[in-house]
Amino acid sequence: METNVGTVDRILRVIIGLALLSLVFLIDSDLRWIGLIGLVTLFTAATSWCPAYFMLGIKTCPTKQD
């Protein structure tokens, strides 16, 4: 897997992922399970690879100059 998520993008994904994951504990209705989407964003931040970016051909990380 080639890295396609940059540093700033990773930081934002961690913040958003933790915020979404906190919904599991803060909301008492059936909508709280939407917070589990936060696990996906945390996973993509940890691996620096996003499948959606891969399919769309997007890279937010710096490219290496030859």
FIBA-963184 format. One record per atom (N, C-alpha, C, O): residue number from 0; atom name; residue in three letters; y, z, x; chain. Coordinates in steps of 0.2 Angstrom, whole numbers, always signed. Atoms other than C-alpha are relative to their C-alpha. Layout:
N
{n: NUM	atom: CA	res: ALA	v: Y	w: Z	u: X	chain: A}
...
This chain:
66
{n: 0	atom: N	res: MET	v: -6	w: +0	u: +4	chain: A}
{n: 0	atom: CA	res: MET	v: +0	w: +0	u: +0	chain: A}
{n: 0	atom: C	res: MET	v: +6	w: +0	u: +4	chain: A}
{n: 0	atom: O	res: MET	v: +7	w: +4	u: +9	chain: A}
{n: 1	atom: N	res: GLU	v: -6	w: +1	u: -4	chain: A}
{n: 1	atom: CA	res: GLU	v: +17	w: -5	u: +7	chain: A}
{n: 1	atom: C	res: GLU	v: +5	w: +4	u: -4	chain: A}
{n: 1	atom: O	res: GLU	v: +6	w: +4	u: -10	chain: A}
{n: 2	atom: N	res: THR	v: -5	w: -4	u: +3	chain: A}
{n: 2	atom: CA	res: THR	v: +31	w: +7	u: +4	chain: A}
{n: 2	atom: C	res: THR	v: +5	w: -4	u: -4	chain: A}
{n: 2	atom: O	res: THR	v: +8	w: -9	u: -1	chain: A}
{n: 3	atom: N	res: ASN	v: -5	w: +4	u: +4	chain: A}
{n: 3	atom: CA	res: ASN	v: +43	w: +1	u: -10	chain: A}
{n: 3	atom: C	res: ASN	v: +5	w: +5	u: -3	chain: A}
{n: 3	atom: O	res: ASN	v: +9	w: +3	u: -7	chain: A}
{n: 4	atom: N	res: VAL	v: -5	w: -5	u: +3	chain: A}
{n: 4	atom: CA	res: VAL	v: +53	w: +17	u: -14	chain: A}
{n: 4	atom: C	res: VAL	v: +4	w: +4	u: +5	chain: A}
{n: 4	atom: O	res: VAL	v: +1	w: +6	u: +10	chain: A}
{n: 5	atom: N	res: GLY	v: -4	w: -3	u: -5	chain: A}
{n: 5	atom: CA	res: GLY	v: +67	w: +23	u: -4	chain: A}
{n: 5	atom: C	res: GLY	v: +2	w: +7	u: +0	chain: A}
{n: 5	atom: O	res: GLY	v: -1	w: +10	u: -5	chain: A}
{n: 6	atom: N	res: THR	v: -2	w: -7	u: +0	chain: A}
{n: 6	atom: CA	res: THR	v: +74	w: +40	u: +1	chain: A}
{n: 6	atom: C	res: THR	v: +4	w: +3	u: -6	chain: A}
{n: 6	atom: O	res: THR	v: +2	w: +8	u: -9	chain: A}
{n: 7	atom: N	res: VAL	v: -4	w: -3	u: +6	chain: A}
{n: 7	atom: CA	res: VAL	v: +87	w: +42	u: -12	chain: A}
{n: 7	atom: C	res: VAL	v: -4	w: -1	u: -7	chain: A}
{n: 7	atom: O	res: VAL	v: -3	w: +3	u: -11	chain: A}
{n: 8	atom: N	res: ASP	v: +5	w: +1	u: +6	chain: A}
{n: 8	atom: CA	res: ASP	v: +75	w: +35	u: -25	chain: A}
{n: 8	atom: C	res: ASP	v: -5	w: +5	u: -1	chain: A}
{n: 8	atom: O	res: ASP	v: -6	w: +8	u: -6	chain: A}
{n: 9	atom: N	res: ARG	v: +5	w: -6	u: +0	chain: A}
{n: 9	atom: CA	res: ARG	v: +62	w: +48	u: -20	chain: A}
{n: 9	atom: C	res: ARG	v: +3	w: +6	u: -2	chain: A}
{n: 9	atom: O	res: ARG	v: +0	w: +10	u: -6	chain: A}
{n: 10	atom: N	res: ILE	v: -4	w: -6	u: +2	chain: A}
{n: 10	atom: CA	res: ILE	v: +75	w: +62	u: -22	chain: A}
{n: 10	atom: C	res: ILE	v: +1	w: +0	u: -7	chain: A}
{n: 10	atom: O	res: ILE	v: +0	w: +5	u: -10	chain: A}
{n: 11	atom: N	res: LEU	v: -1	w: +1	u: +7	chain: A}
{n: 11	atom: CA	res: LEU	v: +80	w: +56	u: -39	chain: A}
{n: 11	atom: C	res: LEU	v: -7	w: +1	u: -4	chain: A}
{n: 11	atom: O	res: LEU	v: -7	w: +4	u: -9	chain: A}
{n: 12	atom: N	res: ARG	v: +6	w: +0	u: +3	chain: A}
{n: 12	atom: CA	res: ARG	v: +62	w: +54	u: -44	chain: A}
{n: 12	atom: C	res: ARG	v: -3	w: +8	u: +0	chain: A}
{n: 12	atom: O	res: ARG	v: -6	w: +10	u: -5	chain: A}
{n: 13	atom: N	res: VAL	v: +2	w: -7	u: +0	chain: A}
{n: 13	atom: CA	res: VAL	v: +58	w: +72	u: -39	chain: A}
{n: 13	atom: C	res: VAL	v: +4	w: +4	u: -5	chain: A}
{n: 13	atom: O	res: VAL	v: +1	w: +8	u: -8	chain: A}
{n: 14	atom: N	res: ILE	v: -5	w: -4	u: +4	chain: A}
{n: 14	atom: CA	res: ILE	v: +73	w: +79	u: -48	chain: A}
{n: 14	atom: C	res: ILE	v: -2	w: -1	u: -8	chain: A}
{n: 14	atom: O	res: ILE	v: -3	w: +3	u: -12	chain: A}
{n: 15	atom: N	res: ILE	v: +1	w: +2	u: +7	chain: A}
{n: 15	atom: CA	res: ILE	v: +69	w: +69	u: -64	chain: A}
{n: 15	atom: C	res: ILE	v: -7	w: +2	u: -2	chain: A}
{n: 15	atom: O	res: ILE	v: -9	w: +5	u: -7	chain: A}
{n: 16	atom: N	res: GLY	v: +7	w: -2	u: +1	chain: A}
{n: 16	atom: CA	res: GLY	v: +50	w: +73	u: -62	chain: A}
{n: 16	atom: C	res: GLY	v: +0	w: +7	u: -2	chain: A}
{n: 16	atom: O	res: GLY	v: -4	w: +9	u: -7	chain: A}
{n: 17	atom: N	res: LEU	v: +0	w: -7	u: +1	chain: A}
{n: 17	atom: CA	res: LEU	v: +53	w: +92	u: -61	chain: A}
{n: 17	atom: C	res: LEU	v: +3	w: +1	u: -7	chain: A}
{n: 17	atom: O	res: LEU	v: +1	w: +6	u: -11	chain: A}
{n: 18	atom: N	res: ALA	v: -3	w: -1	u: +6	chain: A}
{n: 18	atom: CA	res: ALA	v: +65	w: +91	u: -76	chain: A}
{n: 18	atom: C	res: ALA	v: -5	w: -2	u: -6	chain: A}
{n: 18	atom: O	res: ALA	v: -5	w: +2	u: -11	chain: A}
{n: 19	atom: N	res: LEU	v: +5	w: +2	u: +6	chain: A}
{n: 19	atom: CA	res: LEU	v: +52	w: +82	u: -87	chain: A}
{n: 19	atom: C	res: LEU	v: -5	w: +4	u: +0	chain: A}
{n: 19	atom: O	res: LEU	v: -8	w: +6	u: -6	chain: A}
{n: 20	atom: N	res: LEU	v: +6	w: -4	u: -1	chain: A}
{n: 20	atom: CA	res: LEU	v: +38	w: +93	u: -81	chain: A}
{n: 20	atom: C	res: LEU	v: +2	w: +7	u: -3	chain: A}
{n: 20	atom: O	res: LEU	v: -2	w: +10	u: -6	chain: A}
{n: 21	atom: N	res: SER	v: -3	w: -6	u: +3	chain: A}
{n: 21	atom: CA	res: SER	v: +49	w: +108	u: -87	chain: A}
{n: 21	atom: C	res: SER	v: -1	w: +0	u: -7	chain: A}
{n: 21	atom: O	res: SER	v: -1	w: +5	u: -10	chain: A}
{n: 22	atom: N	res: LEU	v: +0	w: +0	u: +7	chain: A}
{n: 22	atom: CA	res: LEU	v: +49	w: +102	u: -104	chain: A}
{n: 22	atom: C	res: LEU	v: -7	w: +2	u: -3	chain: A}
{n: 22	atom: O	res: LEU	v: -7	w: +5	u: -9	chain: A}
{n: 23	atom: N	res: VAL	v: +7	w: -2	u: +3	chain: A}
{n: 23	atom: CA	res: VAL	v: +30	w: +106	u: -106	chain: A}
{n: 23	atom: C	res: VAL	v: +1	w: +8	u: -1	chain: A}
{n: 23	atom: O	res: VAL	v: -3	w: +10	u: -6	chain: A}
{n: 24	atom: N	res: PHE	v: +0	w: -8	u: +1	chain: A}
{n: 24	atom: CA	res: PHE	v: +35	w: +125	u: -104	chain: A}
{n: 24	atom: C	res: PHE	v: +6	w: +2	u: -5	chain: A}
{n: 24	atom: O	res: PHE	v: +6	w: +7	u: -7	chain: A}
{n: 25	atom: N	res: LEU	v: -6	w: -2	u: +3	chain: A}
{n: 25	atom: CA	res: LEU	v: +52	w: +124	u: -113	chain: A}
{n: 25	atom: C	res: LEU	v: +0	w: -2	u: -8	chain: A}
{n: 25	atom: O	res: LEU	v: +3	w: +2	u: -12	chain: A}
{n: 26	atom: N	res: ILE	v: +0	w: +2	u: +7	chain: A}
{n: 26	atom: CA	res: ILE	v: +48	w: +115	u: -129	chain: A}
{n: 26	atom: C	res: ILE	v: -6	w: +2	u: -4	chain: A}
{n: 26	atom: O	res: ILE	v: -12	w: +2	u: -1	chain: A}
{n: 27	atom: N	res: ASP	v: +6	w: -3	u: +4	chain: A}
{n: 27	atom: CA	res: ASP	v: +36	w: +122	u: -143	chain: A}
{n: 27	atom: C	res: ASP	v: -3	w: -5	u: -5	chain: A}
{n: 27	atom: O	res: ASP	v: -8	w: -4	u: -8	chain: A}
{n: 28	atom: N	res: SER	v: +2	w: +5	u: +5	chain: A}
{n: 28	atom: CA	res: SER	v: +34	w: +106	u: -153	chain: A}
{n: 28	atom: C	res: SER	v: -5	w: -5	u: +3	chain: A}
{n: 28	atom: O	res: SER	v: -7	w: -4	u: +9	chain: A}
{n: 29	atom: N	res: ASP	v: +4	w: +4	u: -2	chain: A}
{n: 29	atom: CA	res: ASP	v: +22	w: +92	u: -151	chain: A}
{n: 29	atom: C	res: ASP	v: +3	w: -5	u: +6	chain: A}
{n: 29	atom: O	res: ASP	v: -1	w: -8	u: +9	chain: A}
{n: 30	atom: N	res: LEU	v: -4	w: +5	u: -5	chain: A}
{n: 30	atom: CA	res: LEU	v: +35	w: +82	u: -140	chain: A}
{n: 30	atom: C	res: LEU	v: -1	w: +3	u: +7	chain: A}
{n: 30	atom: O	res: LEU	v: +1	w: -1	u: +11	chain: A}
{n: 31	atom: N	res: ARG	v: +0	w: -3	u: -6	chain: A}
{n: 31	atom: CA	res: ARG	v: +32	w: +94	u: -126	chain: A}
{n: 31	atom: C	res: ARG	v: -4	w: -4	u: +5	chain: A}
{n: 31	atom: O	res: ARG	v: -3	w: -4	u: +11	chain: A}
{n: 32	atom: N	res: TRP	v: +5	w: +4	u: -5	chain: A}
{n: 32	atom: CA	res: TRP	v: +18	w: +83	u: -119	chain: A}
{n: 32	atom: C	res: TRP	v: +3	w: -6	u: +3	chain: A}
{n: 32	atom: O	res: TRP	v: +0	w: -9	u: +8	chain: A}
{n: 33	atom: N	res: ILE	v: -4	w: +5	u: -3	chain: A}
{n: 33	atom: CA	res: ILE	v: +31	w: +70	u: -115	chain: A}
{n: 33	atom: C	res: ILE	v: +2	w: +2	u: +7	chain: A}
{n: 33	atom: O	res: ILE	v: +3	w: -2	u: +11	chain: A}
{n: 34	atom: N	res: GLY	v: -2	w: -3	u: -6	chain: A}
{n: 34	atom: CA	res: GLY	v: +35	w: +81	u: -101	chain: A}
{n: 34	atom: C	res: GLY	v: -5	w: -2	u: +6	chain: A}
{n: 34	atom: O	res: GLY	v: -4	w: -1	u: +12	chain: A}
{n: 35	atom: N	res: LEU	v: +5	w: +2	u: -5	chain: A}
{n: 35	atom: CA	res: LEU	v: +19	w: +76	u: -92	chain: A}
{n: 35	atom: C	res: LEU	v: +1	w: -7	u: +3	chain: A}
{n: 35	atom: O	res: LEU	v: -2	w: -8	u: +8	chain: A}
{n: 36	atom: N	res: ILE	v: -2	w: +6	u: -3	chain: A}
{n: 36	atom: CA	res: ILE	v: +27	w: +59	u: -88	chain: A}
{n: 36	atom: C	res: ILE	v: +3	w: +2	u: +7	chain: A}
{n: 36	atom: O	res: ILE	v: +3	w: -2	u: +11	chain: A}
{n: 37	atom: N	res: GLY	v: -2	w: -3	u: -7	chain: A}
{n: 37	atom: CA	res: GLY	v: +35	w: +70	u: -74	chain: A}
{n: 37	atom: C	res: GLY	v: -5	w: +0	u: +5	chain: A}
{n: 37	atom: O	res: GLY	v: -3	w: -1	u: +11	chain: A}
{n: 38	atom: N	res: LEU	v: +5	w: +0	u: -5	chain: A}
{n: 38	atom: CA	res: LEU	v: +19	w: +70	u: -65	chain: A}
{n: 38	atom: C	res: LEU	v: -1	w: -7	u: +3	chain: A}
{n: 38	atom: O	res: LEU	v: -2	w: -8	u: +9	chain: A}
{n: 39	atom: N	res: VAL	v: +0	w: +7	u: -3	chain: A}
{n: 39	atom: CA	res: VAL	v: +20	w: +51	u: -63	chain: A}
{n: 39	atom: C	res: VAL	v: +5	w: -1	u: +4	chain: A}
{n: 39	atom: O	res: VAL	v: +5	w: -4	u: +10	chain: A}
{n: 40	atom: N	res: THR	v: -6	w: +0	u: -4	chain: A}
{n: 40	atom: CA	res: THR	v: +37	w: +52	u: -56	chain: A}
{n: 40	atom: C	res: THR	v: -1	w: +4	u: +6	chain: A}
{n: 40	atom: O	res: THR	v: +1	w: +2	u: +12	chain: A}
{n: 41	atom: N	res: LEU	v: +1	w: -4	u: -6	chain: A}
{n: 41	atom: CA	res: LEU	v: +32	w: +66	u: -44	chain: A}
{n: 41	atom: C	res: LEU	v: -5	w: -4	u: +4	chain: A}
{n: 41	atom: O	res: LEU	v: -5	w: -4	u: +10	chain: A}
{n: 42	atom: N	res: PHE	v: +5	w: +4	u: -4	chain: A}
{n: 42	atom: CA	res: PHE	v: +17	w: +55	u: -39	chain: A}
{n: 42	atom: C	res: PHE	v: +3	w: -6	u: +4	chain: A}
{n: 42	atom: O	res: PHE	v: +1	w: -7	u: +10	chain: A}
{n: 43	atom: N	res: THR	v: -3	w: +6	u: -3	chain: A}
{n: 43	atom: CA	res: THR	v: +27	w: +40	u: -35	chain: A}
{n: 43	atom: C	res: THR	v: +5	w: +2	u: +5	chain: A}
{n: 43	atom: O	res: THR	v: +6	w: -1	u: +10	chain: A}
{n: 44	atom: N	res: ALA	v: -4	w: -3	u: -6	chain: A}
{n: 44	atom: CA	res: ALA	v: +39	w: +51	u: -25	chain: A}
{n: 44	atom: C	res: ALA	v: -4	w: +2	u: +6	chain: A}
{n: 44	atom: O	res: ALA	v: -2	w: +1	u: +11	chain: A}
{n: 45	atom: N	res: ALA	v: +4	w: -2	u: -6	chain: A}
{n: 45	atom: CA	res: ALA	v: +26	w: +58	u: -15	chain: A}
{n: 45	atom: C	res: ALA	v: -4	w: -5	u: +4	chain: A}
{n: 45	atom: O	res: ALA	v: -5	w: -5	u: +10	chain: A}
{n: 46	atom: N	res: THR	v: +4	w: +5	u: -3	chain: A}
{n: 46	atom: CA	res: THR	v: +17	w: +42	u: -11	chain: A}
{n: 46	atom: C	res: THR	v: +5	w: -6	u: +2	chain: A}
{n: 46	atom: O	res: THR	v: +3	w: -10	u: +6	chain: A}
{n: 47	atom: N	res: SER	v: -5	w: +6	u: -2	chain: A}
{n: 47	atom: CA	res: SER	v: +33	w: +31	u: -9	chain: A}
{n: 47	atom: C	res: SER	v: -2	w: -6	u: -2	chain: A}
{n: 47	atom: O	res: SER	v: +0	w: -11	u: +1	chain: A}
{n: 48	atom: N	res: TRP	v: +2	w: +6	u: +2	chain: A}
{n: 48	atom: CA	res: TRP	v: +25	w: +18	u: -19	chain: A}
{n: 48	atom: C	res: TRP	v: +0	w: +0	u: -8	chain: A}
{n: 48	atom: O	res: TRP	v: -3	w: +5	u: -11	chain: A}
{n: 49	atom: N	res: CYS	v: -1	w: +0	u: +7	chain: A}
{n: 49	atom: CA	res: CYS	v: +29	w: +13	u: -37	chain: A}
{n: 49	atom: C	res: CYS	v: -4	w: -6	u: -3	chain: A}
{n: 49	atom: O	res: CYS	v: -2	w: -12	u: -1	chain: A}
{n: 50	atom: N	res: PRO	v: +3	w: +6	u: +2	chain: A}
{n: 50	atom: CA	res: PRO	v: +17	w: +1	u: -46	chain: A}
{n: 50	atom: C	res: PRO	v: +5	w: -5	u: -4	chain: A}
{n: 50	atom: O	res: PRO	v: +4	w: -11	u: -4	chain: A}
{n: 51	atom: N	res: ALA	v: -5	w: +4	u: +4	chain: A}
{n: 51	atom: CA	res: ALA	v: +31	w: -5	u: -58	chain: A}
{n: 51	atom: C	res: ALA	v: +5	w: -4	u: +5	chain: A}
{n: 51	atom: O	res: ALA	v: +6	w: -10	u: +4	chain: A}
{n: 52	atom: N	res: TYR	v: -4	w: +3	u: -5	chain: A}
{n: 52	atom: CA	res: TYR	v: +42	w: -9	u: -43	chain: A}
{n: 52	atom: C	res: TYR	v: -4	w: -6	u: +3	chain: A}
{n: 52	atom: O	res: TYR	v: -2	w: -11	u: +5	chain: A}
{n: 53	atom: N	res: PHE	v: +5	w: +5	u: -3	chain: A}
{n: 53	atom: CA	res: PHE	v: +27	w: -18	u: -35	chain: A}
{n: 53	atom: C	res: PHE	v: +0	w: -7	u: -5	chain: A}
{n: 53	atom: O	res: PHE	v: +0	w: -12	u: -2	chain: A}
{n: 54	atom: N	res: MET	v: +0	w: +6	u: +5	chain: A}
{n: 54	atom: CA	res: MET	v: +25	w: -29	u: -51	chain: A}
{n: 54	atom: C	res: MET	v: +6	w: -4	u: -1	chain: A}
{n: 54	atom: O	res: MET	v: +6	w: -10	u: -2	chain: A}
{n: 55	atom: N	res: LEU	v: -6	w: +3	u: +1	chain: A}
{n: 55	atom: CA	res: LEU	v: +43	w: -33	u: -52	chain: A}
{n: 55	atom: C	res: LEU	v: +3	w: -2	u: +6	chain: A}
{n: 55	atom: O	res: LEU	v: +8	w: -6	u: +6	chain: A}
{n: 56	atom: N	res: GLY	v: -3	w: +2	u: -7	chain: A}
{n: 56	atom: CA	res: GLY	v: +46	w: -36	u: -33	chain: A}
{n: 56	atom: C	res: GLY	v: +6	w: +4	u: +2	chain: A}
{n: 56	atom: O	res: GLY	v: +10	w: +1	u: +6	chain: A}
{n: 57	atom: N	res: ILE	v: -5	w: -4	u: -2	chain: A}
{n: 57	atom: CA	res: ILE	v: +58	w: -22	u: -31	chain: A}
{n: 57	atom: C	res: ILE	v: -1	w: +4	u: +6	chain: A}
{n: 57	atom: O	res: ILE	v: -7	w: +7	u: +6	chain: A}
{n: 58	atom: N	res: LYS	v: +0	w: -5	u: -6	chain: A}
{n: 58	atom: CA	res: LYS	v: +61	w: -12	u: -15	chain: A}
{n: 58	atom: C	res: LYS	v: +6	w: +3	u: +1	chain: A}
{n: 58	atom: O	res: LYS	v: +12	w: +0	u: +1	chain: A}
{n: 59	atom: N	res: THR	v: -6	w: -4	u: -1	chain: A}
{n: 59	atom: CA	res: THR	v: +73	w: +2	u: -13	chain: A}
{n: 59	atom: C	res: THR	v: +0	w: +3	u: +7	chain: A}
{n: 59	atom: O	res: THR	v: +5	w: +7	u: +9	chain: A}
{n: 60	atom: N	res: CYS	v: +0	w: -2	u: -6	chain: A}
{n: 60	atom: CA	res: CYS	v: +68	w: +6	u: +4	chain: A}
{n: 60	atom: C	res: CYS	v: +3	w: -5	u: +5	chain: A}
{n: 60	atom: O	res: CYS	v: +3	w: -11	u: +4	chain: A}
{n: 61	atom: N	res: PRO	v: -3	w: +4	u: -5	chain: A}
{n: 61	atom: CA	res: PRO	v: +76	w: -1	u: +20	chain: A}
{n: 61	atom: C	res: PRO	v: -6	w: -5	u: +3	chain: A}
{n: 61	atom: O	res: PRO	v: -12	w: -3	u: +3	chain: A}
{n: 62	atom: N	res: THR	v: +5	w: +5	u: -2	chain: A}
{n: 62	atom: CA	res: THR	v: +67	w: -17	u: +26	chain: A}
{n: 62	atom: C	res: THR	v: +1	w: +0	u: +8	chain: A}
{n: 62	atom: O	res: THR	v: +6	w: +1	u: +11	chain: A}
{n: 63	atom: N	res: LYS	v: +0	w: +0	u: -7	chain: A}
{n: 63	atom: CA	res: LYS	v: +62	w: -19	u: +44	chain: A}
{n: 63	atom: C	res: LYS	v: +2	w: -7	u: +3	chain: A}
{n: 63	atom: O	res: LYS	v: +0	w: -12	u: +0	chain: A}
{n: 64	atom: N	res: GLN	v: -2	w: +7	u: -2	chain: A}
{n: 64	atom: CA	res: GLN	v: +71	w: -33	u: +54	chain: A}
{n: 64	atom: C	res: GLN	v: -5	w: -2	u: +6	chain: A}
{n: 64	atom: O	res: GLN	v: -7	w: +2	u: +10	chain: A}
{n: 65	atom: N	res: ASP	v: +4	w: +3	u: -5	chain: A}
{n: 65	atom: CA	res: ASP	v: +60	w: -44	u: +65	chain: A}
{n: 65	atom: C	res: ASP	v: +4	w: -2	u: +6	chain: A}
{n: 65	atom: O	res: ASP	v: +1	w: -4	u: +11	chain: A}
